[in-house]
């Protein structure tokens, strides 16, 4: 049984305008605007305490925002919470399953809560247990599952109703690389089938692998947004890396570039360990000018390349903080969607 989204094809599955949520005097979410296009993945990044989890809880009806408006899959999160819950899935930061029930019973129960027929609920439970490599443990109580197995079961539970919009709040924290890849493949499969995903993550590789666009939040506010390559370009542009044919030319090449007085070129640095000269550039014209200067000075080159900053470097440049796998500070423990779907 497939859940149908009510959004217009090609439009926004999630629209948020001026969303605000206070905890006492603390503004966990402070006027957030964001859009998630239907059938895409939006990655939400931010340091600890930025408000990412609070935002997800507001959009999944676990918290009522203090101001602003949010529409998800065509439903207002405040005015139509019950209808919205039947079109969304949520996996929080911690696995939340009924430990007394088996893995299969957990999934079957959630399927029935989502109004799947007995036959469809059984079939969907079997399908997801196989996808997440839990078939052999299907009849064992969840209390006997390892941490990674519980996490996979929690992820399967969020997907059982084939939600139109899926919230993944740091979904692969604590998973081994193989299981993480399995989760990524399942997310891609759901998106290819038309689902929309809002993903919060502290793994930069995960954001680059899955997200079509990124939104960076700090202190409850959106401070940057765009595609991965756009954010990289905004935070330092490219670095031109030039490898001389004669390793001893590194310092002389760097000096020649610095003394040339090229427009917009602040300088060049000789990287003796890497065997290259690094030159920060922002345009192809600057690349051509640098190479031209070296040619005029008689330097022979064995190779040139350009390097964009890593997403970790982008995150650090934008927020001034390093990434971390901790949860947002000052926020209450998370719940799974299964606890509120009924």
RAFEN-V134786 format. One record per run of one state. SS is the DSSP state (helix for helix, strand for strand, loop for the rest). FROM is the first residue (numbers start at 0). TO is the last residue. Records with the same first field share a line. If there is no record, write none. Layout:
# RAFEN-V134786
SS=FROM-TO, FROM-TO
This chain:
# RAFEN-V134786
loop=0-10, 23-24, 37-39, 45-50, 59-65, 72-73, 76-79, 85-86, 91-100, 113-116, 131-133, 137-139, 144-145, 159-163, 169-175, 192-194, 200-202, 210-211, 218-219, 226-226, 234-236, 244-245, 259-267, 271-274, 281-282, 296-299, 308-309, 319-335, 339-341
strand=11-22, 25-36, 40-44, 66-71, 74-75, 87-90, 101-101, 140-140, 164-168, 195-199, 212-217, 220-225, 237-243, 268-270, 275-280, 300-307
helix=51-58, 80-84, 102-112, 117-130, 134-136, 141-143, 146-158, 176-191, 203-209, 227-233, 246-258, 283-295, 310-318, 336-338
